[in-house]
Amino acid sequence: MKSRDLALVAILLAIGTVIYAFTPNLGVMTPDTVATFAVLAIMLVRPKLSAGLGIGIVAGLIGMFFSKSPIAWFNVVVHAAGALNATFWTSKLPEMKVGPVYWKALVITVC
């Protein structure tokens, strides 16, 4: 991964962490913006599977420190699995453009 891509991933994870740290609970849940920004970074950088796993592990470790869950270590497993899923689908799906709208991001987010 190039240093420019690494810097982009670091900035996006930092933004997601700051938002996650100050987001109040919405009902009984807190939106996981660290995972959201990790998937956004994966879709922008398009890393290999090993680099995508690394992004997921780092996102899980960051999310673990700010988690409001009683089993915070589970964030590492969940973020790593989500990052692998996003990396796989980012590399395998075609562009899926219909008119001016790209549907690939929606499909990856749902997966």
Secondary structure as UniProt FT lines:
FT   HELIX           3..22
FT   TURN            27..28
FT   HELIX           33..45
FT   HELIX           49..65
FT   TURN            72..73
FT   HELIX           74..92
FT   STRAND          97..98
FT   TURN            99..100
FT   STRAND          101..102
FT   HELIX           104..110
//
